[in-house]
Structures are given as structure tokens and as C-alpha cells.
């Protein structure tokens, strides 16, 4: 099960991050942008919750809410989150370890409407005994839905934890299955 609640910190980053928060069918969504691209997409139950997660993820960054700068990106992300757009044409900056990057690439290869187990992903990245580390990489995912960790399930096909709540995971999987 993936722990829920605390965001995983990334390496110290003394950078300026612009963000904004909007509403989607899955609740509030925060989109954050650094000088390299979208560095976080965080769904949550309230603006306060998603902002707290952003602060935990980037504790050294200077955060600035900027609705003007993020207007287009936020609209695109919400359309993607809500299933009204199948693609996201934005530059992404998912900061993570080499192992996390391998896991996240494997997750992005899972087609919508399909699932894979943590063990399946571990085998796909040639680390067959690393299923627990795969689960931790899913929990460290900075780009909810874009890196589709919601498509990862237990070996028996049952839903397991999801950093942003099992109800969101179920809603995403149901939406993808009905396309």
C-alpha cells in the first residue's frame, strides 16, 4: 500500500515556482510551473491541502500564485484530468531519482483503460524484486494523472493505496474503462 498524506520531498531546489489552483471533477487541482516546465500536478480536497503538498514537495522554493501565467496550463490540465482531452501538450519537469524516472516511464506506457501490478512494473524495468520500491516511486509521483500511477494495482487486481485517495483512483480507472 502506498502511504497517503505526506508528499515526498525532492532534492533541495532554490527556484521560483509559479502555481495556480482550479476545480475539476476530482476536486481541486494545483498546477505548478518552474523554469523547465510543469513540475507538479496535485489533486486534493481543498486549495489549502494542495498548497500544503506543494510546500512539502518544494520546501526551498519561492512559491508565487500567478493566475495569469498559469491560465492556459491550468485549463489544459483540468481538461486532461476531467477526461475532456486525451493529451497534454505542455513541457513537463518531473524531478526524481533515476529509479523513479524508470518507473514513471513504465507507468506512462500503460494504456488508458488498462492496469498493471507493482510486480509487473518492476519486471518491465528489469528490477523484478523491486515491487516495493516501485510502490514508493508511485507515491513520489509529482504529476498526478499525467504519470498514471492510478493504473497500478495489486497482483490480484484489487485497488491499493493511492496518494491522492482511493476514491480518485477508482474514478479515474472507471472513466478510462468507459472511454
MOPECOR-V976804 format. One record per residue. PHI is phi in whole degrees, -180 to 180 (* if undefined). OMEGA is omega in whole degrees, -180 to 180 (999 if undefined). Layout:
# MOPECOR-V976804
((PHI;OMEGA) (PHI;OMEGA))
This chain:
# MOPECOR-V976804
((*;179) (-85;178) (-61;179) (-117;174) (119;-177) (-92;176) (-76;176) (-82;180) (-75;174) (-102;179) (-53;-179) (-50;-176) (-141;177) (-86;-175) (-138;177) (-101;180) (-120;175) (-97;-180) (-147;169) (-151;-176) (-127;177) (-132;180) (-112;178) (-135;177) (-68;179) (-101;-178) (110;179) (-77;178) (-134;174) (-102;175) (-119;-179) (-121;-174) (-130;171) (-110;-177) (-72;180) (-104;-179) (148;179) (-70;-176) (-106;177) (-158;169) (-131;-170) (-129;174) (-83;178) (-171;-176) (-83;-178) (-154;175) (-57;179) (-61;-178) (-66;-178) (-71;177) (-68;177) (-61;179) (-64;177) (-62;180) (-63;178) (-68;-178) (-72;-177) (-125;-173) (-65;-178) (-97;-176) (-80;172) (-89;-176) (-100;180) (-139;175) (-75;-173) (-145;-177) (-62;-179) (-67;-178) (-64;-175) (-97;-174) (-54;-178) (-67;-179) (-64;180) (-62;179) (-62;178) (-64;-180) (-65;-180) (-64;176) (-61;178) (-67;180) (-60;-178) (-79;179) (81;178) (-86;177) (-137;-179) (-89;-179) (-130;178) (-130;-175) (-91;-179) (-122;173) (-69;-177) (-112;177) (-137;179) (-88;-179) (-83;179) (-168;178) (-70;177) (-60;179) (-63;179) (-59;179) (-61;178) (-62;179) (-63;-177) (-64;175) (-63;178) (-64;178) (-65;-179) (-68;178) (-85;177) (-77;-178) (-68;174) (-55;-180) (88;179) (-115;175) (-133;174) (-144;177) (-89;176) (-59;179) (-66;176) (-59;-179) (-65;179) (-59;178) (-66;-179) (-63;-180) (-100;178) (60;176) (-138;-168) (-59;-180) (-96;-173) (-100;-176) (-63;177) (-69;178) (-67;175) (-63;179) (-62;178) (-66;177) (-64;176) (-62;180) (-67;-180) (-92;-178) (-56;-180) (-88;-173) (-123;-179) (-52;175) (74;177) (-65;168) (-97;-165) (-81;177) (-66;176) (-68;179) (-86;180) (-100;-176) (-128;176) (-70;180) (-57;-179) (-85;178) (88;-179) (-75;176) (-70;173) (-118;-176) (-58;177) (-146;-174) (-53;-177) (-104;174) (101;-179) (-65;179) (-62;176) (-66;179) (-59;180) (-61;180) (-62;179) (-65;-180) (-65;178) (-63;179) (-61;-179) (-67;180) (-68;-177) (-92;179) (-80;999))
